[in-house]
Amino acid sequence: MRTNPQTGVYSGYYRLVESYRNHQDRVCHRTILNAGYLDNLTADQLNMIQKILTSKVNQPGKPLFDLPVTDPVVAHYVDLFYSRMASEKRIDVTEAETKKTSREGKDMQMIDINSIKHKDAREIGAEWLSYQALEQLQVGGFLRQRGWAQDEINLALTHIISRAVYPASELCTARWAKENSAVCEVTGYNMDKINKDKLYGISLKLFSEHEALEQHLSKRTNELFDIEDKILLYDLTNTYFEGRKEKSVFAKYGKSKEKRNDAKLIVLALVVNREGFIKYSTIFQGNIADCKTLSAIIKKLRAKTSLYAKKALVVIDAGIANEKNLGMIKSEGFGYLCAARSNLKDYSVNAGDRAITVTGNRKQKIELCKVKSGKNTDYYLKVESQSKKLKERSMNQQFRERFEAGMRRIADGLLKKGGVKRQDKVYERIGRLKQKYPSIHRYFDIEVILKDEPQTQKQKNQDKKESLEKKKTVVGIKWQVKKDVDINARSGVYFLRTSLESCSEKEAWDFYNTIREIEATFRTLKTDLDLRPIYHQKDESTMAHLYLGLLAYWLVNTVRHQLKNKDIKIGWKEITRIMNTQKAVTTTAQNVHDQIIFIRKCSEPNQNVKNIYDALKFKYTPFVKKKFVVHKPEPENDRHLKYQYFSSG
């Protein structure tokens, strides 16, 4: 009872109350609706309203009520109060209203807010991005056509994505997939079955398809991005082994690009187009010379080259561009462009030709000029870079200082007691110094001053078979820069050589700069995809390891190529860092019916993630929501239960 503020009459203030038992089995009451002052209703009308509302809430599926409603006032208040309870979410709505709210995308349930738990949060953004890139490349469809079972396809996709997102050993990859990543949810592979042995096995099976799969990917990317292979880039890199590799055919000691001359190497040769997509790959022994690898590559490439690329331009670096290789490239119908193996000494400039100035990637000025050489009919381009000139002058100065410091040490040794004075030993020290600084010693004249060494009778008997040179002693050394020689005369100058007959200076320069794309490919393979070092002991496992890295590179370059076209120029590691902010999370809660609700959902992507998805025209999530309800108590080991329902397939 209270005073009605509008009328000033002391009267009843009505509430609709629900009785229930709490967790301690005590009867409690909960206010469902504040009906307010109902002075205009009789006691019978109030009782009828209460009974009809109770019947309607307890029997939500029935459109008609057992109690007749003949009083229009009662019907009015029933509709009014029921709609208020439904809109204020005080009750579970009827079946018809449930269907209506379902159509609106709503699923209303009353839960205990203190029972909400979040568990099994896993990274899914980079995995989902990579999966959609593989769908673009139609890798799964290709393997299906080759007769692979669906389970094998799912495992292969899982391993390729894992190599791209989390490059590690098979043992670490298996742990990552089970504990950190939602990659199995994305690909549909049973997470409980994944282990290092399964990953080893699928890598070997993928390598068995490498030639056909490489051709498929080459053709698919050309069609997908409308690419014509008019320029092909060829280069080699090597990677080293951790282990002795005693029985390996391919692992050999050689010149390591990582300065790991203590470890055996293997050489990876790639042909890529100017967009960075691989056209052909092969593996050589670690001790093979760069110039000896091109012949086999070009002949195999000729058999696989599409009709519109029969006269493609092959861009190579100076280490591969010997006369034999250039002639072979030309005989196969390709053009070539390379850096000249040595600076031209005798060349001429056509009358009327002038040097043009272009701007490099770092905004430095570069002068280009066409020149002719008497050696052959090829077109040469003289390139003079100011920044390269400053750099090489600084290097020459440093090498000169170090070379002269070495010569002074040799000269000082002649004055010390016990120092090296014998002619053969002094020449040996000078030779080692020249070997250390090959680019600078040729500019110096070195004079060694000798005198005969007095010997005892015993020494004479010992040196009967030795030459007279070894019996002489060095008493002084003189060195100076040769006359009329400028050490820095050719600093910053180098020459490009091409078989193209009609090509402007700017075109030749742009063509040659595409070789940076293959350098970027090797950086991605070695750094982002962890292609080095190699721990495998068998050659077949080594091949599978390298080829899995190449498949992951196809995926990476597919993503980065599309992003670069949208002016998003970031590295793969930065892409994965951004995408890994998107997670898949399981949320559990208890409703009023003592049931446990499980919801598996992806987090909303942030703006940076959305920008990447939008640039690629990819979907934001692999699934919107996965939900199921179990009766309390919550199962202790719900892992199998969750992934039985959450696998996206």
C-alpha positions in Angstrom: 0.0 0.0 0.0 1.2 3.5 -0.8 -0.1 6.9 -1.8 -0.7 7.4 -5.5 1.2 10.6 -6.3 -1.2 11.5 -9.1 -4.5 11.2 -7.2 -3.3 11.4 -3.6 -5.3 8.3 -2.7 -3.8 5.7 -0.4 -4.2 2.5 -2.5 -2.5 -0.7 -3.6 0.6 -0.7 -5.9 0.7 -4.1 -7.8 3.6 -6.2 -8.8 3.7 -9.5 -10.7 6.0 -11.8 -8.7 7.5 -15.2 -9.5 8.3 -17.8 -6.8 11.4 -20.0 -7.2 13.8 -22.0 -5.2 17.4 -20.9 -5.0 20.6 -23.1 -4.9 20.0 -23.6 -1.1 16.5 -24.9 -1.7 14.9 -21.8 -0.1 11.7 -20.3 -1.6 12.5 -16.8 -3.0 10.5 -14.2 -4.9 11.5 -12.3 -8.0 9.6 -9.2 -9.3 8.8 -9.8 -12.9 6.7 -6.7 -13.6 5.7 -3.5 -11.8 2.0 -3.2 -12.8 1.5 0.0 -10.8 -1.8 1.4 -9.4 -4.8 -0.5 -10.7 -7.6 1.2 -8.7 -10.0 0.8 -11.7 -9.9 -3.0 -11.6 -11.9 -5.3 -9.3 -10.3 -8.2 -7.4 -11.8 -10.7 -9.8 -10.3 -8.9 -12.8 -6.9 -8.8 -11.1 -7.1 -12.5 -10.3 -8.1 -13.3 -13.9 -5.2 -11.2 -15.3 -2.8 -13.1 -13.0 -4.1 -16.5 -14.0 -4.1 -15.8 -17.7 -0.5 -14.4 -17.6 0.7 -17.4 -15.6 -1.0 -19.8 -18.0 0.5 -18.0 -21.0 4.0 -18.0 -19.6 3.9 -21.7 -18.5 2.4 -22.8 -21.8 4.2 -20.7 -24.5 3.2 -22.9 -27.4 -0.6 -22.5 -27.1 -2.2 -19.6 -29.0 -5.5 -20.0 -27.1 -6.0 -20.2 -23.3 -8.0 -22.6 -21.3 -9.5 -19.7 -19.3 -12.1 -17.8 -21.3 -11.4 -14.1 -21.8 -14.7 -12.3 -22.1 -13.9 -9.1 -20.4 -12.2 -6.6 -22.8 -10.6 -4.8 -19.9 -8.9 -8.0 -18.8 -7.8 -8.8 -22.4 -6.3 -5.3 -22.7 -4.2 -5.6 -19.5 -3.1 -9.2 -20.4 -1.8 -8.0 -23.7 -0.2 -4.9 -22.2 1.6 -6.7 -19.3 2.7 -9.7 -21.4 4.2 -7.5 -24.1 6.0 -5.5 -21.4 7.4 -8.6 -19.9 8.6 -9.9 -23.3 10.1 -6.6 -24.3 11.9 -6.1 -21.0 13.2 -9.7 -21.3 11.7 -10.8 -18.0 10.3 -14.1 -19.4 11.0 -16.6 -22.1 8.9 -15.6 -25.1 6.4 -17.8 -26.9 7.3 -20.0 -29.9 5.9 -17.6 -32.4 7.8 -14.7 -30.8 10.9 -17.0 -30.6 10.7 -17.5 -34.4 10.3 -13.8 -34.9 13.3 -12.9 -32.8 15.3 -15.7 -34.6 14.4 -14.1 -37.9 15.9 -10.9 -36.4 19.1 -12.7 -35.5 18.4 -12.8 -31.7 18.7 -15.7 -29.4 17.4 -14.6 -26.0 18.3 -16.6 -22.9 18.6 -15.8 -19.2 22.1 -16.7 -17.8 24.0 -16.4 -14.6 26.5 -13.7 -15.4 28.9 -15.1 -12.8 29.1 -18.4 -14.6 30.5 -16.9 -17.8 34.0 -18.3 -18.7 36.2 -17.8 -21.7 38.6 -20.7 -22.6 40.6 -22.2 -25.4 41.5 -18.9 -27.1 43.5 -19.7 -30.3 45.0 -17.6 -33.1 42.9 -17.8 -36.2 43.4 -14.6 -38.3 46.6 -15.6 -40.2 45.4 -19.2 -40.6 42.1 -18.1 -42.1 43.9 -15.6 -44.4 46.3 -18.3 -45.6 43.5 -20.9 -46.1 41.6 -18.4 -48.4 44.8 -17.8 -50.3 45.2 -21.6 -50.9 41.6 -21.7 -52.0 42.5 -19.0 -54.6 45.4 -21.2 -55.8 43.0 -24.2 -55.9 45.6 -26.4 -54.2 42.9 -28.6 -52.6 41.2 -29.1 -55.9 44.4 -30.1 -57.7 45.2 -32.7 -55.0 41.7 -34.0 -55.3 42.1 -34.5 -59.0 45.3 -36.4 -58.3 43.4 -38.9 -56.3 44.2 -37.7 -52.8 41.7 -38.6 -50.0 40.0 -35.6 -48.3 41.8 -36.3 -45.0 45.1 -36.2 -46.7 44.2 -32.9 -48.5 43.2 -31.4 -45.1 46.5 -32.4 -43.5 48.5 -31.1 -46.5 46.7 -27.7 -46.3 47.3 -27.7 -42.5 51.0 -28.3 -43.0 51.4 -25.6 -45.7 49.6 -23.0 -43.6 51.6 -24.0 -40.6 54.9 -23.5 -42.5 53.7 -20.1 -43.6 52.4 -18.8 -40.3 54.7 -20.7 -37.8 57.8 -22.0 -39.6 59.3 -24.6 -37.3 60.2 -28.3 -37.1 57.5 -30.9 -37.4 57.6 -31.6 -33.7 57.1 -27.9 -32.8 54.5 -27.5 -35.5 52.4 -30.4 -34.1 52.5 -28.8 -30.6 51.6 -25.4 -32.0 48.6 -26.8 -33.9 47.3 -28.6 -30.8 47.9 -25.8 -28.3 48.1 -22.4 -29.9 46.4 -22.3 -33.3 43.0 -22.9 -34.8 44.5 -24.1 -38.0 42.8 -27.5 -37.7 39.4 -25.8 -37.3 40.0 -23.9 -40.5 41.1 -26.8 -42.6 38.8 -29.4 -41.0 41.6 -31.9 -40.0 41.1 -33.8 -36.8 43.4 -32.1 -34.3 43.8 -35.3 -32.2 45.4 -37.1 -35.1 48.1 -34.5 -35.9 51.7 -35.5 -34.9 55.2 -35.1 -36.3 55.2 -38.4 -38.1 52.0 -37.5 -40.0 53.6 -34.1 -40.9 56.8 -35.9 -42.1 54.7 -38.3 -44.2 52.5 -35.6 -45.9 55.6 -33.5 -46.7 57.1 -36.5 -48.6 53.8 -37.0 -50.4 53.6 -33.4 -51.4 57.2 -33.6 -52.8 56.2 -36.5 -54.9 53.7 -34.2 -56.7 56.2 -31.2 -57.0 56.5 -31.0 -60.8 52.8 -31.2 -61.5 51.9 -29.0 -58.6 54.5 -26.4 -59.6 53.1 -26.3 -63.2 49.5 -26.0 -61.8 50.5 -23.1 -59.5 52.4 -21.3 -62.3 49.5 -21.5 -64.6 46.9 -20.6 -61.9 48.7 -17.4 -60.8 49.1 -16.3 -64.4 45.3 -16.7 -64.9 44.4 -15.3 -61.5 46.4 -12.1 -61.9 46.6 -11.8 -65.7 50.4 -12.2 -65.8 52.5 -12.7 -69.0 55.9 -14.1 -68.3 57.8 -11.6 -70.5 60.7 -11.3 -67.9 62.2 -14.3 -66.1 64.7 -14.0 -63.3 67.2 -16.7 -62.5 69.4 -16.9 -59.5 70.7 -19.4 -56.9 71.1 -19.4 -53.2 72.3 -22.0 -50.7 71.5 -23.1 -47.3 73.5 -25.1 -44.8 73.0 -28.2 -42.7 73.3 -28.8 -39.0 74.8 -32.2 -39.0 77.5 -34.2 -40.7 75.4 -35.6 -43.6 78.0 -38.3 -44.4 75.7 -40.3 -46.7 74.1 -37.4 -48.5 74.5 -37.1 -52.3 73.5 -33.4 -52.4 75.2 -32.0 -49.2 78.7 -30.8 -50.1 81.2 -28.2 -48.8 81.1 -25.0 -50.9 81.1 -21.3 -50.7 78.3 -20.4 -48.3 76.3 -17.2 -48.7 75.8 -17.2 -44.9 79.6 -17.5 -44.3 79.0 -21.0 -42.9 81.9 -22.6 -44.7 82.2 -25.1 -41.8 78.9 -26.7 -42.7 77.8 -28.7 -45.8 75.5 -26.9 -48.2 72.8 -27.5 -50.7 72.0 -25.2 -53.6 68.4 -24.0 -54.5 67.9 -22.6 -58.0 64.8 -20.6 -58.9 63.3 -19.0 -62.0 60.7 -16.4 -61.0 58.7 -13.8 -63.0 58.9 -10.1 -62.3 55.8 -10.5 -59.9 57.9 -12.9 -57.8 56.0 -16.1 -58.6 58.1 -19.2 -59.1 58.2 -20.7 -62.6 60.7 -23.5 -62.0 62.8 -24.7 -59.2 65.5 -27.3 -58.8 68.2 -28.4 -56.3 71.9 -28.9 -56.9 74.8 -30.2 -55.0 76.4 -27.7 -52.6 79.7 -27.4 -54.4 78.4 -26.6 -57.9 79.6 -23.4 -59.5 76.9 -20.9 -60.3 77.7 -20.7 -64.0 77.3 -24.5 -64.4 73.7 -24.6 -63.3 72.0 -22.6 -66.1 72.1 -25.0 -69.0 69.9 -27.6 -67.4 67.5 -25.0 -66.1 67.0 -23.2 -69.5 66.4 -26.5 -71.4 63.7 -27.6 -68.9 62.3 -24.1 -68.8 61.9 -24.1 -72.6 59.8 -27.2 -72.4 57.5 -25.7 -69.8 57.3 -22.1 -71.1 53.9 -20.9 -72.4 53.5 -19.9 -76.0 53.2 -16.1 -75.3 56.5 -16.3 -73.3 58.6 -18.0 -75.9 60.8 -14.9 -76.3 61.0 -14.0 -72.6 63.9 -11.9 -71.3 66.1 -13.8 -68.8 67.7 -11.6 -66.2 70.8 -13.0 -64.4 73.6 -11.7 -62.3 77.2 -11.5 -63.4 78.3 -14.7 -61.7 76.2 -16.8 -64.1 76.7 -14.7 -67.2 79.7 -16.2 -68.9 79.9 -16.4 -72.7 78.9 -20.0 -72.9 75.7 -19.4 -70.9 74.8 -16.3 -72.8 75.2 -18.1 -76.1 73.0 -21.0 -74.8 70.2 -18.6 -73.7 70.2 -17.0 -77.1 70.2 -20.4 -78.9 67.1 -21.4 -76.9 65.2 -18.3 -78.2 65.3 -16.2 -75.0 66.8 -12.8 -74.7 69.2 -12.0 -71.8 70.1 -9.0 -69.6 72.9 -9.2 -67.1 75.6 -7.2 -65.4 78.9 -7.4 -67.3 81.5 -9.7 -65.6 84.2 -7.0 -65.9 84.3 -3.3 -66.5 84.8 -2.3 -70.2 88.1 -0.7 -70.9 87.6 0.1 -74.6 84.2 1.4 -75.5 82.7 4.2 -77.5 79.6 6.4 -77.4 77.5 6.9 -80.5 77.5 10.4 -81.9 74.5 12.3 -80.6 73.8 10.0 -77.7 73.7 11.6 -74.3 73.5 10.3 -70.8 70.1 10.4 -69.2 69.5 10.7 -65.5 67.1 8.5 -63.6 66.2 8.2 -59.9 66.8 5.0 -57.9 64.7 3.4 -55.2 66.5 5.5 -52.6 66.0 8.8 -54.5 69.7 8.8 -55.6 70.6 10.1 -59.1 71.9 7.5 -61.6 73.3 8.3 -65.0 72.7 5.9 -67.9 74.5 6.0 -71.3 74.5 3.6 -74.3 78.0 2.4 -75.3 79.5 0.0 -77.8 82.3 -2.5 -77.3 84.5 -4.1 -79.9 84.3 -7.5 -78.2 80.8 -8.3 -79.5 77.6 -6.8 -81.0 75.7 -6.8 -77.7 74.2 -3.6 -76.4 76.0 -2.2 -73.3 74.6 0.3 -70.8 77.1 2.3 -68.7 75.6 3.0 -65.3 77.1 5.6 -63.0 75.7 6.0 -59.5 76.8 8.8 -57.2 75.9 6.9 -54.1 77.7 3.8 -55.3 80.7 6.0 -56.1 80.9 7.4 -52.6 80.5 3.9 -51.1 83.2 2.4 -53.3 85.6 5.3 -52.7 85.2 4.8 -48.9 85.8 1.0 -49.3 88.9 1.6 -51.5 90.3 4.0 -48.9 89.7 1.5 -46.2 91.2 -1.4 -48.1 94.2 0.8 -49.1 94.8 1.7 -45.4 94.6 -2.0 -44.4 96.8 -3.1 -47.2 99.5 -0.6 -46.4 99.3 -1.4 -42.7 99.9 -5.0 -43.6 102.9 -4.0 -45.7 104.3 -2.0 -42.8 104.0 -5.0 -40.5 106.0 -7.1 -42.9 108.6 -4.3 -43.2 108.8 -3.9 -39.4 109.5 -7.6 -39.1 112.7 -7.2 -41.0 114.1 -5.0 -38.2 113.1 -7.2 -35.3 115.2 -9.9 -33.8 113.7 -13.2 -34.8 111.5 -11.5 -37.4 110.7 -13.0 -40.8 113.5 -12.1 -43.1 114.0 -15.1 -45.5 113.1 -14.3 -49.0 110.6 -17.2 -49.5 108.8 -16.4 -46.2 108.5 -12.7 -46.9 107.1 -13.4 -50.4 104.7 -15.8 -48.8 103.4 -13.1 -46.4 103.1 -10.6 -49.3 101.2 -13.1 -51.3 98.7 -13.7 -48.5 98.2 -10.0 -48.1 97.5 -9.6 -51.9 95.0 -12.5 -51.6 93.2 -10.7 -48.8 92.9 -7.4 -50.8 92.6 -8.4 -54.4 90.9 -5.2 -55.5 93.6 -2.8 -54.3 97.0 -4.5 -54.5 97.0 -4.3 -58.3 97.4 -0.5 -58.0 100.7 -0.8 -56.1 104.3 -1.4 -57.2 106.2 -3.5 -54.6 110.0 -3.7 -54.5 111.8 -6.2 -52.3 115.5 -5.5 -51.5 117.6 -8.6 -51.1 121.1 -9.6 -50.0 123.0 -12.9 -49.8 122.7 -14.6 -46.5 126.0 -15.7 -44.9 125.8 -19.4 -44.0 127.8 -21.7 -41.8 129.3 -25.0 -43.1 126.4 -26.9 -41.5 123.8 -24.7 -43.1 125.5 -25.1 -46.5 125.4 -28.9 -46.2 121.6 -28.7 -45.3 120.8 -26.3 -48.1 122.6 -28.1 -51.0 119.3 -29.0 -52.6 117.7 -25.6 -52.1 117.5 -22.9 -54.7 119.6 -19.7 -54.5 116.5 -17.6 -53.8 116.0 -19.4 -50.5 119.5 -18.5 -49.5 118.8 -14.8 -49.7 117.6 -12.4 -47.0 115.2 -9.5 -47.4 116.6 -6.3 -45.9 114.0 -3.8 -47.1 110.6 -3.4 -48.8 109.3 -0.4 -50.7 105.8 0.1 -52.1 104.0 3.0 -53.8 100.9 3.6 -56.0 101.6 3.1 -59.7 102.2 6.2 -61.7 99.3 7.7 -63.7 96.8 5.4 -61.9 93.7 6.6 -60.1 92.4 4.1 -57.7 89.0 5.6 -57.7 88.7 6.1 -61.5 86.0 3.4 -61.9 84.2 3.9 -58.6 80.5 3.9 -59.0 80.6 2.7 -62.6 79.4 -0.6 -64.0 78.0 -2.0 -67.2 74.8 -3.9 -68.1 74.8 -6.2 -71.1 71.8 -7.3 -73.1 70.9 -9.0 -76.4 67.9 -6.7 -76.9 68.4 -4.8 -80.1 65.9 -2.0 -79.6 65.7 -1.0 -76.0 66.0 2.4 -74.4 68.3 3.2 -71.5 65.3 3.6 -69.1 63.8 0.2 -70.2 67.0 -1.7 -69.8 67.5 -0.2 -66.3 64.0 -1.0 -65.3 64.3 -4.6 -66.6 67.6 -5.2 -64.7 66.1 -3.8 -61.4 63.5 -6.6 -61.5 66.3 -8.9 -60.3 65.7 -7.5 -56.9 62.4 -9.5 -56.9 64.3 -12.8 -56.8 66.5 -11.4 -54.0 63.3 -10.6 -52.1 62.1 -14.2 -52.8 65.3 -15.6 -51.2 65.0 -13.3 -48.2 61.4 -14.4 -47.6 62.3 -18.1 -48.0 65.3 -17.9 -45.6 64.1 -15.4 -43.0 60.3 -15.5 -43.0 59.8 -19.2 -43.8 62.8 -20.5 -41.9 64.4 -22.4 -44.8 67.7 -22.4 -43.0 69.3 -24.3 -41.4 68.3 -27.8 -42.4 68.3 -30.5 -39.7 67.1 -33.5 -41.8 69.5 -36.4 -42.3 68.0 -38.0 -45.4 68.1 -36.4 -48.8 64.4 -37.1 -49.5 63.5 -35.4 -46.2 65.7 -32.5 -47.2 63.9 -32.1 -50.6 60.5 -32.3 -48.9 61.6 -29.6 -46.4 62.7 -27.3 -49.1 59.7 -27.9 -51.3 57.3 -27.3 -48.4 59.0 -23.9 -48.0 58.4 -23.2 -51.7 54.7 -24.1 -51.3 54.4 -21.7 -48.3 56.1 -19.1 -50.5 53.5 -19.4 -53.2 50.9 -18.7 -50.5 52.8 -15.7 -49.1 53.5 -14.2 -52.5 49.8 -14.6 -53.5 48.8 -12.5 -50.5 51.6 -9.9 -50.8 51.1 -9.4 -54.5 47.5 -8.5 -54.1 48.3 -6.3 -51.1 51.0 -4.4 -53.0 48.5 -3.7 -55.8 46.3 -2.1 -53.1 49.4 0.0 -51.9 49.8 -2.1 -48.7 53.5 -2.7 -48.8 54.4 -4.7 -45.6 56.4 -7.8 -45.0 54.9 -11.3 -44.3 56.0 -11.2 -40.6 54.1 -8.0 -40.1 51.1 -9.4 -41.9 51.0 -12.4 -39.6 51.5 -10.2 -36.5 48.5 -8.1 -37.5 46.3 -11.1 -38.4 47.1 -12.9 -35.1 45.2 -10.3 -33.2 42.1 -12.2 -34.3 41.3 -15.1 -32.1 38.8 -17.9 -31.8 37.4 -18.2 -28.3 35.0 -20.7 -26.5 32.6 -19.0 -24.1 30.5 -21.0 -21.6 27.6 -19.9 -19.3 24.9 -21.4 -17.2 21.2 -20.6 -18.0 18.2 -20.5 -15.7 17.4 -24.2 -16.6 20.8 -25.3 -15.2 22.1 -26.0 -18.7 25.7 -25.2 -19.9 25.8 -23.2 -23.1 28.9 -23.5 -25.2 29.6 -20.9 -27.9 32.6 -20.9 -30.2 33.1 -17.6 -31.9 35.8 -15.6 -33.7 36.7 -12.2 -32.3 35.7 -9.2 -34.2 38.7 -8.2 -36.5 40.2 -4.8 -35.7 40.6 -2.1 -38.4 44.0 -3.2 -39.5 42.8 -6.8 -40.0 39.7 -5.5 -41.8 41.9 -3.5 -44.2 43.8 -6.6 -45.2 40.7 -8.7 -45.6 39.0 -5.9 -47.6 42.1 -5.5 -49.9 42.1 -9.2 -50.6 38.3 -9.4 -50.8 38.4 -12.2 -48.2 35.7 -13.1 -45.7 36.3 -11.9 -42.1 35.6 -15.3 -40.3 35.5 -19.0 -41.2 32.3 -19.3 -39.1 30.1 -16.8 -37.3 29.1 -18.9 -34.3 29.0 -22.5 -33.2 26.7 -23.2 -30.3 25.4 -26.2 -28.3 23.8 -26.8 -24.9 24.5 -29.6 -22.4 22.9 -30.4 -19.1 24.8 -29.5 -15.9 27.3 -30.5 -14.7 29.8 -29.3 -17.3 31.9 -32.2 -18.6 35.4 -32.2 -17.2 37.0 -33.2 -20.5 35.0 -31.3 -23.1 37.8 -31.1 -25.7 36.4 -33.9 -27.9 32.9 -32.5 -27.5 34.0 -29.0 -28.6 35.9 -29.9 -31.7 33.2 -32.4 -32.8 30.9 -29.5 -33.2 33.3 -26.7 -34.1 35.2 -28.2 -37.0 34.4 -26.0 -39.9 35.0 -28.7 -42.5 
